[in-house]
Amino acid sequence: MKPSPCSNRTQQGGTTPGLPRRQQLSVKITDEACERFRRLARAHGLTLGDLFEQALDAWETQRSANGGSTRSGGTALSPAPRRWT
């Protein structure tokens, strides 16, 4: 089985000080979501990568607190309904 390109976080960077980021993620989002994300990053003095990692951490923490499901609480980190265009 081919290893994941993200499998070794100590070499990939992330929030570990002094390590470079080596991954890029491209996603299709609305203009509104993009502006919200950038506004949050600016307001808290974070890079987009750091905010992304914090959002993942918060989502995983909330998922664990909800017994594995984020949908029941209807929180900001719950998955939005998919709209295919």
Backbone as JSON Lines, residues from 0, in Angstrom:
{"i":0,"aa":"M","n":[0.85,-1.18,0.0],"ca":[0.0,0.0,0.0],"c":[0.89,1.25,0.0]}
{"i":1,"aa":"K","n":[0.53,2.21,-0.81],"ca":[1.29,3.45,-0.93],"c":[1.05,4.32,0.31]}
{"i":2,"aa":"P","n":[2.12,4.84,0.96],"ca":[1.93,5.68,2.14],"c":[1.3,7.02,1.78]}
{"i":3,"aa":"S","n":[0.55,7.56,2.71],"ca":[-0.08,8.87,2.52],"c":[0.97,9.96,2.5]}
{"i":4,"aa":"P","n":[0.84,10.97,1.65],"ca":[1.81,12.07,1.66],"c":[1.74,12.9,2.93]}
{"i":5,"aa":"C","n":[0.68,12.73,3.71],"ca":[0.52,13.49,4.94],"c":[0.79,12.65,6.19]}
{"i":6,"aa":"S","n":[1.32,11.44,6.02],"ca":[1.4,10.51,7.13],"c":[2.44,10.88,8.18]}
{"i":7,"aa":"N","n":[3.48,11.6,7.85],"ca":[4.51,11.92,8.83],"c":[4.48,13.4,9.16]}
{"i":8,"aa":"R","n":[3.65,13.76,10.14],"ca":[3.46,15.17,10.48],"c":[4.72,15.83,11.01]}
{"i":9,"aa":"T","n":[5.63,15.09,11.62],"ca":[6.84,15.74,12.12],"c":[7.7,16.24,10.97]}
{"i":10,"aa":"Q","n":[7.59,15.63,9.81],"ca":[8.34,16.11,8.66],"c":[7.52,17.08,7.81]}
{"i":11,"aa":"Q","n":[6.22,17.08,7.97],"ca":[5.38,17.92,7.13],"c":[5.24,19.35,7.65]}
{"i":12,"aa":"G","n":[5.6,19.58,8.9],"ca":[5.48,20.94,9.4],"c":[4.3,21.07,10.33]}
{"i":13,"aa":"G","n":[3.26,21.71,9.88],"ca":[2.11,21.93,10.75],"c":[2.43,23.02,11.73]}
{"i":14,"aa":"T","n":[1.94,22.9,12.93],"ca":[2.16,23.94,13.92],"c":[3.45,23.74,14.7]}
{"i":15,"aa":"T","n":[4.25,22.74,14.34],"ca":[5.53,22.53,15.01],"c":[6.48,23.66,14.62]}
{"i":16,"aa":"P","n":[6.96,24.44,15.61],"ca":[7.83,25.57,15.29],"c":[9.08,25.15,14.53]}
{"i":17,"aa":"G","n":[9.44,25.94,13.56],"ca":[10.68,25.74,12.84],"c":[10.6,24.78,11.66]}
{"i":18,"aa":"L","n":[9.5,24.09,11.49],"ca":[9.39,23.17,10.37],"c":[8.59,23.8,9.24]}
{"i":19,"aa":"P","n":[9.06,23.66,8.01],"ca":[8.34,24.26,6.89],"c":[7.09,23.46,6.53]}
{"i":20,"aa":"R","n":[6.17,24.13,5.92],"ca":[4.98,23.46,5.4],"c":[5.32,22.93,4.02]}
{"i":21,"aa":"R","n":[4.88,21.71,3.76],"ca":[5.21,21.09,2.49],"c":[4.0,20.57,1.74]}
{"i":22,"aa":"Q","n":[2.84,20.83,2.22],"ca":[1.63,20.35,1.57],"c":[0.77,21.53,1.17]}
{"i":23,"aa":"Q","n":[0.05,21.37,0.1],"ca":[-0.91,22.38,-0.34],"c":[-2.23,21.69,-0.57]}
{"i":24,"aa":"L","n":[-3.3,22.34,-0.12],"ca":[-4.64,21.78,-0.27],"c":[-5.47,22.8,-1.04]}
{"i":25,"aa":"S","n":[-6.09,22.34,-2.09],"ca":[-6.93,23.21,-2.89],"c":[-8.36,22.72,-2.78]}
{"i":26,"aa":"V","n":[-9.25,23.63,-2.39],"ca":[-10.66,23.28,-2.25],"c":[-11.52,24.31,-2.95]}
{"i":27,"aa":"K","n":[-12.67,23.89,-3.41],"ca":[-13.62,24.83,-4.02],"c":[-14.6,25.26,-2.94]}
{"i":28,"aa":"I","n":[-14.65,26.56,-2.68],"ca":[-15.53,27.11,-1.66],"c":[-16.19,28.36,-2.22]}
{"i":29,"aa":"T","n":[-17.2,28.83,-1.53],"ca":[-17.87,30.05,-1.97],"c":[-17.0,31.26,-1.64]}
{"i":30,"aa":"D","n":[-17.28,32.36,-2.32],"ca":[-16.57,33.61,-2.02],"c":[-16.8,34.0,-0.56]}
{"i":31,"aa":"E","n":[-18.02,33.8,-0.09],"ca":[-18.35,34.14,1.3],"c":[-17.53,33.32,2.3]}
{"i":32,"aa":"A","n":[-17.41,32.03,2.06],"ca":[-16.63,31.17,2.96],"c":[-15.16,31.56,2.93]}
{"i":33,"aa":"C","n":[-14.66,31.9,1.75],"ca":[-13.27,32.32,1.63],"c":[-13.01,33.59,2.43]}
{"i":34,"aa":"E","n":[-13.9,34.56,2.28],"ca":[-13.75,35.82,3.01],"c":[-13.85,35.59,4.52]}
{"i":35,"aa":"R","n":[-14.79,34.76,4.96],"ca":[-14.93,34.45,6.39],"c":[-13.64,33.84,6.93]}
{"i":36,"aa":"F","n":[-13.07,32.89,6.18],"ca":[-11.87,32.2,6.62],"c":[-10.69,33.18,6.71]}
{"i":37,"aa":"R","n":[-10.53,34.0,5.68],"ca":[-9.43,34.97,5.68],"c":[-9.62,36.03,6.79]}
{"i":38,"aa":"R","n":[-10.86,36.46,7.0],"ca":[-11.15,37.44,8.05],"c":[-10.8,36.87,9.42]}
{"i":39,"aa":"L","n":[-11.16,35.61,9.67],"ca":[-10.81,34.98,10.94],"c":[-9.3,34.9,11.13]}
{"i":40,"aa":"A","n":[-8.59,34.51,10.08],"ca":[-7.13,34.4,10.17],"c":[-6.51,35.76,10.5]}
{"i":41,"aa":"R","n":[-6.95,36.8,9.77],"ca":[-6.41,38.15,10.02],"c":[-6.73,38.61,11.43]}
{"i":42,"aa":"A","n":[-7.96,38.39,11.87],"ca":[-8.4,38.87,13.19],"c":[-7.59,38.23,14.32]}
{"i":43,"aa":"H","n":[-7.12,37.03,14.11],"ca":[-6.39,36.32,15.16],"c":[-4.89,36.23,14.88]}
{"i":44,"aa":"G","n":[-4.44,36.91,13.83],"ca":[-3.01,36.93,13.52],"c":[-2.45,35.57,13.15]}
{"i":45,"aa":"L","n":[-3.26,34.76,12.45],"ca":[-2.85,33.42,12.07],"c":[-2.63,33.32,10.57]}
{"i":46,"aa":"T","n":[-1.78,32.39,10.18],"ca":[-1.69,32.06,8.76],"c":[-2.92,31.22,8.42]}
{"i":47,"aa":"L","n":[-3.22,31.11,7.14],"ca":[-4.35,30.28,6.73],"c":[-4.12,28.82,7.13]}
{"i":48,"aa":"G","n":[-2.9,28.36,7.03],"ca":[-2.57,26.98,7.42],"c":[-2.79,26.74,8.9]}
{"i":49,"aa":"D","n":[-2.36,27.71,9.74],"ca":[-2.57,27.56,11.18],"c":[-4.05,27.56,11.54]}
{"i":50,"aa":"L","n":[-4.82,28.44,10.9],"ca":[-6.26,28.46,11.17],"c":[-6.9,27.15,10.73]}
{"i":51,"aa":"F","n":[-6.49,26.61,9.6],"ca":[-7.01,25.34,9.12],"c":[-6.74,24.24,10.14]}
{"i":52,"aa":"E","n":[-5.51,24.19,10.66],"ca":[-5.16,23.16,11.65],"c":[-5.96,23.34,12.93]}
{"i":53,"aa":"Q","n":[-6.17,24.58,13.36],"ca":[-6.97,24.82,14.56],"c":[-8.42,24.41,14.34]}
{"i":54,"aa":"A","n":[-8.93,24.65,13.14],"ca":[-10.3,24.24,12.83],"c":[-10.43,22.72,12.86]}
{"i":55,"aa":"L","n":[-9.43,22.02,12.32],"ca":[-9.44,20.55,12.39],"c":[-9.41,20.07,13.83]}
{"i":56,"aa":"D","n":[-8.54,20.67,14.64],"ca":[-8.45,20.28,16.05],"c":[-9.78,20.51,16.76]}
{"i":57,"aa":"A","n":[-10.41,21.65,16.51],"ca":[-11.69,21.97,17.15],"c":[-12.77,21.0,16.69]}
{"i":58,"aa":"W","n":[-12.79,20.67,15.41],"ca":[-13.79,19.76,14.88],"c":[-13.63,18.38,15.5]}
{"i":59,"aa":"E","n":[-12.38,17.9,15.59],"ca":[-12.14,16.58,16.19],"c":[-12.5,16.57,17.67]}
{"i":60,"aa":"T","n":[-12.17,17.65,18.39],"ca":[-12.52,17.74,19.81],"c":[-14.03,17.73,19.99]}
{"i":61,"aa":"Q","n":[-14.72,18.5,19.19],"ca":[-16.18,18.55,19.29],"c":[-16.79,17.21,18.91]}
{"i":62,"aa":"R","n":[-16.26,16.58,17.91],"ca":[-16.78,15.27,17.48],"c":[-16.64,14.26,18.61]}
{"i":63,"aa":"S","n":[-15.5,14.27,19.28],"ca":[-15.29,13.36,20.4],"c":[-16.27,13.67,21.54]}
{"i":64,"aa":"A","n":[-16.5,14.94,21.8],"ca":[-17.41,15.33,22.89],"c":[-18.86,14.96,22.58]}
{"i":65,"aa":"N","n":[-19.2,14.88,21.28],"ca":[-20.56,14.53,20.87],"c":[-20.71,13.04,20.59]}
{"i":66,"aa":"G","n":[-19.79,12.24,21.05],"ca":[-19.88,10.81,20.81],"c":[-19.63,10.42,19.38]}
{"i":67,"aa":"G","n":[-18.84,11.21,18.67],"ca":[-18.49,10.88,17.3],"c":[-19.32,11.56,16.23]}
{"i":68,"aa":"S","n":[-20.3,12.35,16.63],"ca":[-21.13,13.01,15.63],"c":[-21.2,14.5,15.88]}
{"i":69,"aa":"T","n":[-20.98,15.28,14.84],"ca":[-21.12,16.74,14.97],"c":[-22.45,17.21,14.44]}
{"i":70,"aa":"R","n":[-23.2,16.35,13.8],"ca":[-24.44,16.77,13.16],"c":[-25.54,17.09,14.18]}
{"i":71,"aa":"S","n":[-25.59,16.41,15.3],"ca":[-26.7,16.58,16.23],"c":[-26.73,17.97,16.86]}
{"i":72,"aa":"G","n":[-25.57,18.56,17.07],"ca":[-25.53,19.85,17.74],"c":[-25.78,21.02,16.81]}
{"i":73,"aa":"G","n":[-25.64,20.83,15.52],"ca":[-25.85,21.92,14.58],"c":[-24.88,23.07,14.77]}
{"i":74,"aa":"T","n":[-23.65,22.77,15.12],"ca":[-22.67,23.81,15.4],"c":[-22.04,24.32,14.12]}
{"i":75,"aa":"A","n":[-21.24,25.36,14.27],"ca":[-20.56,25.96,13.12],"c":[-19.6,24.97,12.46]}
{"i":76,"aa":"L","n":[-19.15,23.96,13.19],"ca":[-18.22,23.02,12.62],"c":[-18.91,21.8,12.03]}
{"i":77,"aa":"S","n":[-20.22,21.76,12.07],"ca":[-20.95,20.65,11.46],"c":[-20.86,20.76,9.95]}
{"i":78,"aa":"P","n":[-20.84,19.62,9.28],"ca":[-20.79,19.67,7.82],"c":[-22.01,20.36,7.25]}
{"i":79,"aa":"A","n":[-21.78,21.22,6.28],"ca":[-22.89,21.89,5.6],"c":[-23.48,20.93,4.58]}
{"i":80,"aa":"P","n":[-24.73,21.11,4.24],"ca":[-25.32,20.26,3.2],"c":[-24.57,20.44,1.89]}
{"i":81,"aa":"R","n":[-24.39,19.36,1.17],"ca":[-23.68,19.43,-0.11],"c":[-24.6,19.97,-1.19]}
{"i":82,"aa":"R","n":[-24.08,20.91,-1.95],"ca":[-24.8,21.47,-3.09],"c":[-23.93,21.29,-4.31]}
{"i":83,"aa":"W","n":[-24.29,20.36,-5.15],"ca":[-23.49,20.1,-6.36],"c":[-24.01,20.97,-7.49]}
{"i":84,"aa":"T","n":[-23.07,21.59,-8.18],"ca":[-23.46,22.42,-9.32],"c":[-22.82,21.93,-10.59]}
